[in-house]
């Protein structure tokens, strides 16, 4: 076997392994992606906008409540006793959701 190949082949294999384990990100995450994780947007535009629904604890369950009437629109199959204390505190005062997409993400995160 050719001597240079003995040194080059392991180096190429190591680089391939590194690239496989640590893929290169093409762009850094935007600040809005961090807002999505909290389900409440901090921008002034969304604060002034009308909420789509509010996630709140009612009767030991996580519910979506109409911001206009205060009526329960949907009860999620989430027992609040299983939630971390920080989430329970946040939902006890109500979390405004400004779109169907935010509500769908909350449902997906807490029911799956």
N, C-alpha and C positions, 0 to 999 in steps of 0.2 A: 504494500500500500504506500502511496505517496506521502511523505512526511508532512507537507503543508496541510493535507486533508485531515490528518490526525488532530491538528490543532483547530482547524476551521470548523469541522463538523460539530464538535461539542459546543463551540461558541454559538453557532447558528441554532442548535437545539436549545441552549439556555435562553437565547433571545426569544425564540418562539414560545417557550414556556412562560417567560415573563409577560409577553404580549397577550398570551391567552389568559393569564391570571389577573392582569391589570390592564384592561382595555383603555385606550386613550379616549378621553372625553373630547368631543368636538367643540363643545361650548360649555361654559360654566352655568350652573343653575341660576335662573333669574330669581330676584327677590319675590316675585309673585308666586313661585312654586312653594316658597316657605309659607306664604299666606294661605295657600290652598290646604296645607296640612292642619291649620288651625280652624278651618271652616268659617272663619270670619275675616273678611277683608278689612284692612286698616285704612284704606284710602278714603279721602274725604268724599269722593264721588259716591262710593258705595254706602257710606254712612248716611248720606242725604237721600239715597235711593230707598224706595219702599222695599221692605223685606218680603221675600217669597213665602217663607214660613219660619217658625221658631222651634228649635229643638229644646225641650224642657222635660224635667222629670215630673210625672204625675202618677200617683198610685203605685210607686215602686217600679214604674216602667218608663222607658224613654219614648217620648211622643213628639209628633209634629203638631204644632198648634197654629191656627190661623192668627196672623198678627192683627187682623181687623176685628174679628169677633171673639177671639180667645177660645174658640171651640176646638176640640181635639179632632184633627184631620186623619191622623194615622198613629197607631200604636205599634212600636217596633218590638220585636221579640228579643228584648235586651233586659235582663234583670240588672238593675243598677247596683245591686250588692256586689256584682262581679267586676264593676268598673273601678279603676284606680281612684283614690280620693280626690285628686286634682280634677279629673273628669266629672266626678259627681258634683263637686263644688261649682264647676263651670256650667253644667247643665241645670243645676238647681236654680240659678238666676236666669237661665234661658240663653240660648245661642241663636242669634239671627242668621238665617241662611238667605242669600240673595238670588239664588237661581235653582232650577231643577237639578243642575249638575252638582252643585254643592250638596244638596239634599241626597242625591244618589251616592256621592262619595261617602257621606256620613253613614248611610245605610250599609254600604259595602264594608266600610271599616269596622263597624260595630256589630254586624250580624254574621260576618263570615268567620 
